[in-house]
Amino acid sequence: MNSEIFYQSVDQLATDFESKQIEIFHWLHQHPELAYHEFETSQYIKDYLEKFSELEISSIAKTGVKAVLHGGKPGPTVAIRADIDALPVKEETDLSYASNVKTDYGGQETYVAHACGHDASTTAALGTATILSQLKDDLPGNVVFLFQPAEEGAPTGMDGGALRMVKEGALLDPDVQVIFGFHANNTCYPGQVMIREGPTHASQDSIFIRIWGEQAHGSQPWSGKDPIVAGASLINSLQTLISREVDLQKGAAVITVGYFWGGIKVNIIPEGAEMGLTVRSLDEDNREILVTRIKELTELKAEMHGCQAEVIFGQHYPRNVNQEELYQTMLPTLERVAQAKNVLYYLASTKSEDFSYFSRQVPGLYMYYGAAPSDRPLSEAKPSHHPEFMVDEKALKFTTTLECNLVYDWLQNHSESAP
């Protein structure tokens, strides 16, 4: 089968699969689960994939799934990553298949919804596995499908899903040479794709700060040591790290204090206070400066106010970088499938993405597929994590078609260099 016939076969199989793909999407959307609790989702994925004898299926990273498709011809290995977890968000769409799921999150009852489009990415990857399994005899190499848990962040003390997958050998047996990642985006429509070379997402560090003082009556602050005042002074000073100590010409950087609390009564100076920070940087040198100086500044501010402090470093995501050579190699495929006018260039984001743990091991290419409802202006499309976020079902077939073409073209271009 030559390339043109392969592309035509993909198009026809994607069309044949369209109604089933929407059915899968609806099921996943109605059964969202949080990080490392994706038990139903994982079982659904395995049950579906087991219909294809061509696939080798295994569990990984607690609730993740790895499926390997060996092509009919020798060649290298390419991987596709699809994240499967949802968010503690109450869905407020008018969809007939909207989520009504509730669960426990951090000791509190919460609604759960796929408000980030991971259900769509999973559905697209299942479509790709379906089609390529039928065309495996014409694949010069292997395809690894990674259905990753816990992309939205893992419970405290646990590794995120991508890091855990890497540690457990997701990119080995067979050895993966490149990996593609896809995510829904509501700033463009189905049929459009957003991509860039170089850094795509900032590094992310969760930092927790505890300040201890000496409890006292609120009417006599001189008789104690106030951790609230120390913390407030620290918060103001943290922002000068961004404005005065890092070179923003290298890339954006952000420090956000997500919470700050202490005490229980208006007339009591508490013994302690606590705050939580997220720190983002698109430059590695800037990240090192920020992480180091936050600790130093915290200790100095606490000492200045007669207090003590502890800095606890939590979850870290490295910045993600799209390898420039891989970008240049796959750009013609994107322009053929989507048409050049629909290949959009996006700016590097101060959001984070744990796909970076994969792309630090092997060359990676992370891209967005358009998912905004096509029956309304883009200005009315809600962003990810919003209660009214939704994915246009037209995005599913397009993304599957794009994934199949990217996989095939990369394998074709690199089969002679297979180890």
KOLLUMVO-24071 format. One line per 3 residues: their letters; for each residue x, y, z of C-alpha. Coordinates in Angstrom, 3 decimals, decimal comma. Each point is the difference from the previous one (the first is absolute). Layout:
N
a) X:Y:Z ~ ...
% end
This chain:
419
mns) 0,000:0,000:0,000 ~ 1,495:3,355:-0,992 ~ -0,347:3,123:2,136
eif) -2,937:1,481:-1,915 ~ -2,018:-3,192:0,365 ~ 0,917:-0,131:3,705
yqs) -1,259:3,559:0,539 ~ -3,234:-0,816:-1,843 ~ -0,455:-3,117:2,107
vdq) 0,430:2,054:3,173 ~ -2,632:2,478:-1,167 ~ -2,485:-2,748:-0,819
lat) 0,571:-1,901:3,252 ~ -0,321:3,223:2,001 ~ -3,332:0,667:-1,683
dfe) -1,179:-3,556:0,667 ~ 0,989:0,346:3,659 ~ -1,584:3,405:0,549
skq) -3,270:-1,076:1,665 ~ 1,758:-2,500:2,277 ~ 2,584:2,628:0,889
iei) -2,703:2,426:1,123 ~ -1,545:-2,775:2,096 ~ 3,364:-0,571:1,709
fhw) 0,407:3,728:0,589 ~ -3,418:0,266:1,641 ~ 0,753:-2,897:2,341
lhq) 3,353:1,428:1,073 ~ -1,540:3,445:0,473 ~ -2,674:-1,410:2,285
hpe) 2,494:-1,959:2,109 ~ 2,725:2,490:1,003 ~ 2,456:-0,976:2,719
lay) 2,731:1,838:1,891 ~ 3,732:-0,711:0,109 ~ 0,886:-3,623:0,778
hef) -3,678:-0,830:0,429 ~ -0,631:-0,574:-3,712 ~ -0,986:-3,630:0,637
ets) -3,134:-0,095:-2,158 ~ 1,713:1,988:-2,741 ~ 3,020:-2,291:-0,021
qyi) -2,136:-3,131:-0,109 ~ -2,116:1,430:-2,810 ~ 3,130:0,744:-2,044
kdy) 1,404:-3,501:0,563 ~ -3,300:-1,696:-0,774 ~ -0,278:1,924:-3,248
lek) 3,600:-0,579:-1,117 ~ -0,154:-3,710:0,777 ~ -2,276:-0,363:-3,023
fse) 3,101:0,433:-2,137 ~ 2,243:-3,052:0,149 ~ 2,776:2,045:-1,606
lei) 0,480:2,026:3,192 ~ 2,078:-0,925:3,051 ~ -1,776:1,599:2,969
ssi) 1,325:0,539:3,510 ~ -0,733:2,086:3,076 ~ 2,531:2,625:1,075
akt) 0,267:2,854:2,496 ~ -2,843:-1,351:2,159 ~ -2,924:1,000:-2,233
gvk) 1,747:0,553:-3,313 ~ -0,067:-2,230:-3,074 ~ 2,746:-0,814:-2,502
avl) -0,864:-1,606:-3,331 ~ 2,620:-1,032:-2,562 ~ -0,718:-0,544:-3,682
hgg) 2,732:-1,758:-1,964 ~ -0,066:0,932:-3,651 ~ 0,290:-2,512:-2,798
kpg) 3,419:1,310:-1,010 ~ 3,123:0,595:2,117 ~ 0,663:3,546:1,086
ptv) 0,225:2,444:2,908 ~ -2,601:0,775:2,646 ~ -2,214:3,054:0,441
air) -2,252:0,698:2,994 ~ -3,253:1,882:0,444 ~ -0,929:1,319:3,415
adi) -3,606:0,638:1,070 ~ -0,822:1,160:3,535 ~ -3,063:-1,541:1,653
dal) -0,700:1,844:3,266 ~ -2,672:2,624:0,683 ~ -0,420:3,016:2,304
pvk) -1,890:0,796:3,228 ~ -2,389:2,274:-1,898 ~ -3,795:0,082:-0,212
eet) -0,995:-0,157:-3,654 ~ -2,451:2,713:-1,027 ~ -0,590:-0,802:-3,653
dls) -3,338:-0,945:-1,516 ~ 1,423:-3,148:-1,600 ~ -2,245:-3,059:0,063
yas) 3,031:-2,031:1,141 ~ 1,228:2,455:2,646 ~ 1,723:-1,355:3,091
nvk) -1,855:-0,236:3,311 ~ 2,764:-1,894:1,790 ~ 0,875:0,834:3,597
tdy) 2,929:-1,282:2,008 ~ 2,260:0,791:2,948 ~ 2,896:2,376:-0,599
ggq) 2,269:0,919:2,874 ~ -2,660:-0,955:2,520 ~ -2,720:2,053:-1,677
ety) -2,793:-1,062:-2,318 ~ 0,397:1,394:-3,500 ~ -1,425:-0,346:-3,460
vah) 2,304:-1,373:-2,690 ~ 0,111:0,944:-3,680 ~ 2,192:-0,297:-3,080
acg) 0,362:3,762:-0,109 ~ 3,355:-0,224:-1,748 ~ -0,786:-2,306:-2,914
hda) 1,961:-3,053:1,099 ~ -2,986:-2,147:-0,930 ~ 0,301:1,292:-3,563
stt) 3,746:-0,684:-0,167 ~ -0,557:-3,532:1,310 ~ -2,785:-0,553:-2,523
aal) 2,213:1,241:-2,840 ~ 2,838:-2,340:1,027 ~ -2,411:-2,944:0,195
gta) -1,069:0,863:-3,524 ~ 3,613:0,040:-1,119 ~ 0,607:-3,404:1,605
til) -3,119:-1,323:-1,743 ~ 1,050:1,180:-3,459 ~ 3,700:-0,815:0,197
sql) -0,775:-3,487:1,291 ~ -1,857:-0,607:-3,273 ~ 2,914:1,425:-2,008
kdd) 2,850:-1,491:2,016 ~ 1,386:-2,030:-2,918 ~ 0,981:3,271:-1,655
lpg) 1,651:1,547:3,061 ~ 3,823:-0,055:-0,146 ~ 0,479:-0,045:3,757
nvv) -1,906:0,037:3,266 ~ -2,517:2,273:1,695 ~ -0,310:0,347:3,778
flf) -3,216:1,454:1,405 ~ 0,383:1,501:3,483 ~ -3,230:0,755:1,847
qpa) 1,371:2,071:2,857 ~ -1,599:0,621:3,406 ~ 0,497:3,004:2,268
eeg) 0,978:2,696:-2,486 ~ -1,926:2,645:1,918 ~ 2,176:-0,593:3,043
apt) 0,460:-2,889:2,389 ~ -0,974:-0,189:3,680 ~ 2,629:1,413:2,367
gmd) 2,983:-2,292:0,315 ~ -0,619:-1,854:-3,275 ~ 1,696:0,376:-3,363
gga) -2,062:1,394:-2,859 ~ -1,174:-2,396:-2,679 ~ 2,635:0,679:-2,659
lrm) 2,938:-0,250:2,402 ~ -1,373:-3,223:1,448 ~ -0,484:-1,442:-3,491
vke) 3,579:0,840:-0,927 ~ 1,317:-1,566:3,213 ~ -1,975:-3,175:-0,710
gal) 1,390:-0,375:-3,512 ~ -2,757:1,398:-2,206 ~ 2,574:1,023:-2,627
ldp) 1,770:-3,376:0,040 ~ -0,805:-3,416:-1,489 ~ -0,126:1,053:-2,762
dvq) 2,293:3,005:0,260 ~ -1,909:3,131:-1,039 ~ 1,853:2,403:-2,323
vif) -2,536:2,873:-0,084 ~ -3,272:0,865:1,715 ~ -2,999:2,103:-1,012
gfh) -2,365:1,713:2,441 ~ -3,371:1,587:-0,791 ~ -2,374:2,249:1,955
ann) -3,346:1,619:-0,696 ~ 0,014:3,772:-0,435 ~ -2,998:2,321:-0,156
tcy) 1,734:2,917:-1,678 ~ -0,365:-1,715:-3,372 ~ -2,471:-2,217:-1,820
pgq) -0,019:-3,698:-0,961 ~ 2,263:-0,540:-2,983 ~ 2,563:2,487:1,283
vmi) 3,184:-0,881:1,852 ~ 2,333:2,159:2,105 ~ 3,704:-0,695:0,247
reg) 3,382:1,631:0,615 ~ 3,633:-1,037:0,249 ~ 2,133:0,502:3,092
pth) -1,431:0,634:3,503 ~ -3,778:-0,476:0,159 ~ -0,820:-0,106:3,728
asq) 1,661:1,436:3,076 ~ 1,507:-2,001:2,796 ~ -2,201:-0,201:3,077
dsi) 0,980:-0,232:3,653 ~ -2,431:-0,293:2,882 ~ 1,541:1,571:3,096
fir) -1,493:-0,019:3,501 ~ 1,149:2,421:2,686 ~ -0,669:-0,302:3,724
iwg) 0,764:2,862:2,365 ~ 0,058:-0,370:3,794 ~ -0,175:2,907:2,406
eqa) -1,240:0,354:3,555 ~ -3,692:0,150:0,817 ~ -1,280:3,106:1,744
hgs) -3,148:2,013:0,724 ~ -0,963:2,175:-2,976 ~ -0,154:3,047:2,251
qpw) 3,658:-0,427:0,999 ~ 1,979:-0,979:-3,114 ~ 3,289:0,999:1,632
sgk) -0,317:-2,996:2,308 ~ 0,254:-2,514:-2,862 ~ 1,516:-0,569:-3,423
dpi) -2,483:0,410:-2,832 ~ 0,295:-2,569:-2,863 ~ -2,804:1,769:-1,893
vag) 2,000:3,212:-0,321 ~ 3,110:-1,981:-0,922 ~ -1,941:-1,862:-2,672
asl) -1,567:3,170:-1,391 ~ 3,411:1,630:-0,264 ~ 1,316:-3,085:-1,789
ins) -2,852:0,010:-2,523 ~ 0,720:3,592:-0,977 ~ 3,703:-0,698:-0,362
lqt) -0,460:-3,147:-2,074 ~ -1,231:2,025:-2,960 ~ 3,240:1,974:-0,121
lis) 1,758:-3,257:-0,879 ~ -1,887:0,095:-3,297 ~ 0,391:3,722:-0,636
rev) 3,593:0,411:1,159 ~ 1,934:-3,258:0,189 ~ -0,767:-2,134:-3,059
dlq) 0,750:0,787:-3,632 ~ -3,447:0,069:-1,596 ~ 1,597:0,393:-3,413
kga) 0,714:-3,731:0,241 ~ -3,656:-0,842:0,553 ~ -2,981:0,688:2,221
avi) -0,021:-0,855:3,706 ~ -2,786:0,059:2,581 ~ -0,345:-0,324:3,766
tvg) -3,573:-0,369:1,237 ~ -1,010:-0,440:3,641 ~ -3,043:-2,232:-0,244
yfw) -0,890:0,066:3,681 ~ 1,106:1,609:3,261 ~ -1,658:-0,796:3,277
ggi) 0,601:-0,081:3,725 ~ -1,945:0,455:3,205 ~ -3,628:-0,555:0,942
kvn) -1,079:3,113:1,940 ~ 0,241:3,737:-0,622 ~ 1,561:0,830:3,375
iip) 2,665:-2,715:0,062 ~ 3,355:0,264:-1,721 ~ 0,527:-3,619:-1,078
ega) 3,034:-2,110:0,604 ~ 0,370:-0,854:-3,677 ~ -1,036:0,772:-3,548
emg) 0,344:-1,803:-3,303 ~ -0,007:0,886:-3,680 ~ 0,197:-1,896:-3,279
ltv) 1,740:1,220:-3,138 ~ 0,145:-1,017:-3,628 ~ 3,181:1,085:-1,778
rsl) 0,232:-0,045:-3,804 ~ 2,938:0,667:-2,307 ~ 0,715:-0,400:-3,703
ded) 3,745:0,185:0,642 ~ 1,971:-2,519:2,072 ~ 2,464:2,574:1,370
nre) -2,864:2,210:1,164 ~ -1,623:-2,969:1,714 ~ 3,183:-0,707:1,970
ilv) 0,175:3,639:1,097 ~ -3,647:0,022:1,107 ~ 0,113:-3,265:1,928
tri) 3,215:0,987:1,783 ~ -1,068:3,555:0,800 ~ -3,468:-0,958:1,243
kel) 1,592:-2,148:2,685 ~ 2,553:2,678:0,905 ~ -2,592:2,784:0,081
tel) -2,390:-2,058:2,113 ~ 2,620:-0,657:2,640 ~ 1,132:3,631:0,056
kae) -3,550:1,370:0,296 ~ -0,834:-2,402:2,787 ~ 3,140:0,925:1,918
mhg) -0,704:3,707:-0,517 ~ -3,316:-0,425:1,831 ~ 1,378:-2,254:2,724
cqa) -1,546:-3,121:-1,529 ~ 1,208:-3,261:-1,471 ~ -0,886:-1,469:-3,385
evi) 0,043:-3,250:-1,915 ~ -0,067:-0,274:-3,790 ~ -1,359:-3,247:-1,437
fgq) 0,493:-0,769:-3,672 ~ -2,877:-1,944:-1,501 ~ -0,765:-1,254:-3,484
hyp) 2,245:1,127:-2,854 ~ -0,704:-0,108:-3,735 ~ 2,931:0,889:-2,265
rnv) -0,650:2,385:-2,874 ~ -1,073:-1,730:-3,189 ~ 1,969:0,489:-3,200
nqe) -1,043:-1,059:-3,500 ~ 3,119:-1,227:-1,750 ~ 0,621:2,290:-2,980
ely) 1,135:-2,785:-2,349 ~ -3,145:-2,024:0,731 ~ -2,124:3,099:-0,496
qtm) 1,548:0,640:-3,417 ~ -0,366:-3,661:-0,966 ~ -3,699:-0,212:0,856
lpt) -1,124:3,465:-1,178 ~ -0,675:-1,228:-3,571 ~ -2,291:-2,713:1,409
ler) -1,938:2,551:2,020 ~ -0,360:2,263:-3,029 ~ -1,164:-2,889:-2,181
vaq) -2,627:-1,300:2,444 ~ -1,301:3,347:1,282 ~ 1,050:2,243:-2,927
akn) 2,681:2,614:0,615 ~ -2,515:2,752:0,817 ~ -1,275:-2,100:2,926
vly) 3,415:-0,594:1,573 ~ 0,267:2,728:2,620 ~ 3,062:1,093:1,975
yla) -0,528:0,484:3,727 ~ 2,036:1,862:2,585 ~ 1,797:-1,822:2,795
stk) -2,252:-0,275:3,039 ~ 0,574:0,558:3,704 ~ -2,270:-2,988:0,547
sed) 1,821:-3,265:0,686 ~ -0,289:-3,447:-1,560 ~ 1,509:-3,203:1,352
fsy) 0,425:-1,257:-3,561 ~ 3,396:1,607:0,629 ~ 1,123:-3,126:1,866
fsr) -0,396:-1,943:-3,239 ~ 1,587:2,656:-2,221 ~ 3,053:0,141:2,281
qvp) 0,605:-3,678:-0,756 ~ -0,695:-0,032:-3,750 ~ -0,783:2,696:-2,591
gly) -3,575:1,160:0,482 ~ -2,582:2,038:-1,860 ~ -2,928:1,440:1,953
myy) -2,838:1,581:-1,936 ~ -3,554:1,262:0,459 ~ -2,955:-1,041:-2,118
gaa) -2,903:2,385:-0,480 ~ -3,023:-0,917:2,112 ~ -2,101:3,170:0,258
psd) -3,705:-0,480:-0,810 ~ -0,231:0,761:-3,708 ~ -3,543:1,386:0,251
rpl) 1,017:3,114:1,934 ~ 2,671:2,743:-0,008 ~ 3,332:-0,795:1,631
sea) -0,677:2,817:2,458 ~ -2,789:-2,123:1,488 ~ 2,100:-3,156:0,407
kps) 0,950:-0,643:3,614 ~ 3,613:-0,812:0,894 ~ 1,147:-3,237:1,560
hhp) -0,772:-0,459:3,713 ~ -3,132:2,136:-0,421 ~ -3,325:-1,624:1,053
efm) -1,406:0,659:-3,481 ~ 2,993:-1,351:-1,927 ~ -0,997:-2,396:-2,770
vde) 1,601:-1,761:-2,961 ~ -1,604:0,006:-3,428 ~ -0,387:-3,639:-1,051
kal) 1,340:0,862:-3,462 ~ 3,427:0,271:1,614 ~ 0,134:-3,742:0,699
kft) 0,160:-1,297:-3,569 ~ 2,423:2,736:-1,060 ~ 2,390:-0,688:2,877
ttl) -0,017:-3,732:-0,617 ~ 0,713:0,583:-3,704 ~ 2,836:2,369:0,898
ecn) 1,535:-2,464:2,464 ~ -0,101:-2,840:-2,544 ~ 1,707:2,150:-2,630
lvy) 2,676:1,264:2,367 ~ 0,821:-3,519:1,175 ~ 0,161:-1,437:-3,501
dwl) 2,045:2,845:-1,466 ~ 2,531:-0,040:2,816 ~ 0,422:-3,769:-0,233
qnh) 0,370:0,214:-3,786 ~ 2,641:2,724:0,288 ~ 2,035:-1,837:2,646
ses) -0,451:-3,712:-0,645 ~ 3,436:-0,369:-1,596 ~ 1,653:1,402:3,143
ap) -1,742:-2,436:2,341 ~ 2,318:-1,615:2,519
% end
